[in-house]
Amino acid sequence: MAVDYEKMSYDELQRHQKELKRAMSSYEERRKKEALIEMQEVARRHGVDLNEIVRGGKKGTASVPKYRHPENPDLTWAGRGRQPRWVKEMLEDGKSLEELRI
């Protein structure tokens, strides 16, 4: 299915660009989740906890998510550290953090 971008208006091109950014972000998140699951399985086969390996044996508490993507509930953010790409995109699209709050 070929898309002829040359015949699209500027608004249509912008809409396609936003949709493509979302799809790419979702793809990256799925890849990370798949990698994490695979690493957890390997660690479990060796009889160790992946979280302890990653944290160097330190025990800590995971941050509780405060924000969730409205269309993809797997995408969350605790509101700490850098904003994920999907949060930045939502803010660029005119959403507020309050609208993303869980």
WOPE-V672687 format. One record per backbone hydrogen bond with DSSP energy under -1.0 kcal/mol. CO is the residue of the C=O (numbers start at 1). NH is the residue of the N-H. E is the energy in kcal/mol with one decimal. If there is no record, write none. Layout:
co=CO nh=NH e=E
co=CO nh=NH e=E
This chain:
co=3 nh=5 e=-1.1
co=4 nh=7 e=-1.0
co=5 nh=8 e=-1.3
co=9 nh=13 e=-2.3
co=10 nh=14 e=-2.4
co=11 nh=15 e=-2.3
co=12 nh=16 e=-2.4
co=13 nh=17 e=-2.2
co=14 nh=18 e=-2.3
co=15 nh=19 e=-2.3
co=16 nh=20 e=-2.5
co=17 nh=21 e=-2.4
co=18 nh=22 e=-2.3
co=19 nh=23 e=-2.3
co=20 nh=24 e=-2.5
co=21 nh=25 e=-2.4
co=22 nh=26 e=-2.7
co=23 nh=27 e=-2.3
co=24 nh=28 e=-2.4
co=25 nh=29 e=-2.3
co=26 nh=30 e=-2.4
co=27 nh=31 e=-2.4
co=28 nh=32 e=-2.2
co=29 nh=33 e=-2.4
co=30 nh=34 e=-2.6
co=31 nh=35 e=-2.3
co=32 nh=36 e=-2.5
co=33 nh=37 e=-2.6
co=34 nh=38 e=-2.2
co=35 nh=39 e=-2.6
co=36 nh=40 e=-2.6
co=37 nh=41 e=-2.2
co=38 nh=42 e=-2.0
co=39 nh=43 e=-2.6
co=40 nh=44 e=-2.6
co=41 nh=45 e=-2.1
co=42 nh=46 e=-1.3
co=43 nh=48 e=-2.5
co=44 nh=47 e=-1.4
co=49 nh=53 e=-1.6
co=50 nh=54 e=-2.7
co=51 nh=55 e=-2.3
co=52 nh=57 e=-4.0
co=53 nh=56 e=-1.0
co=55 nh=58 e=-1.0
co=66 nh=102 e=-3.0
co=67 nh=77 e=-2.0
co=72 nh=75 e=-2.3
co=75 nh=69 e=-2.5
co=77 nh=66 e=-2.3
co=77 nh=67 e=-2.5
co=84 nh=88 e=-2.1
co=85 nh=89 e=-2.6
co=86 nh=90 e=-2.1
co=87 nh=91 e=-2.5
co=88 nh=92 e=-2.3
co=89 nh=93 e=-1.7
co=90 nh=95 e=-2.4
co=91 nh=94 e=-1.4
co=100 nh=68 e=-2.8
